[in-house]
Amino acid sequence: MNPTSSDSRRWSKALRARGAEHLCVAMSGRSVGPGPDAPVFGVVDAAPHPTRAFVEAWLVTNKRKLRPRAVAVHIVAFFSAAAALGSVIEKNWGTISHFVGWS
């Protein structure tokens, strides 16, 4: 199926409104077929729906990548774990230093 220019504009507007996170979840689910012409439901309200190939091309063209956000989540999680470990060590320093022989 070759989309018309009005379909492409409507799809692009909806893709920008939905955001990359929504699209990546929609693309990874079982609701989207593996073929390039498989429709991606949930982007627009009425048919015709954008195809897998159109959505993938939009993601590549607009350089929508989730990796920077995922890396930021991992960094925050690392520092949160480090802070929690520091808190545990601080509260139990007397016991830890006694077992290690630093008292």
PyMOL commands that set and color helices and strands:
alter all, ss='L'
color gray80, all
select helices_A, chain A and resi 5-18+20-28+52-61+67-91+93-100
alter helices_A, ss='H'
color red, helices_A
deselect
rebuild
show_as cartoon
